[in-house]
Amino acid sequence: MKNSSVISIQYRKRIIGFAVITPNKLFKKYKDYKKKGGLKENGLFLTSLCGNNKYKGIGPVIFKYLDQYAEEHNYRHIGLHVSKERPWLKLFYEKNCFKNIDYLSKINKDFFIMRKDY
């Protein structure tokens, strides 16, 4: 997506994890998501997160850099959604300080709406 930022983690010249974040103001069409608190002013939306599971503990490292990025750019929130079909991911995000704030149902899909506030 245009205006998104990528934060990547390298180890021995290889990318072992990355996150793609987008300012919330670019998601104007997601009114129901915003109404439920997933998109707040002056926030980011985590559009993608990937870590090489060969490297244990990479997730919290990526979140450390996300926190640093948010602080440096004066963002106050990071939002995301997780499919209810993948409850282990909800637990992963909760371990990294995200709170489940609501849920959203879309055409045969249910999502947890999660947010981390600074």
ABEGO torsion letter per residue (X at the ends): XBGBBBBBBBBGGBBABBBBBBBAAAAAABAAAAAAGABBBGBBBBABBBBBAABBGAAAAAAAAAAAAAAAAGBABBBBBBBAABAAAAAAAAAAGBBBABBBBBGGBBBBBBBBBX
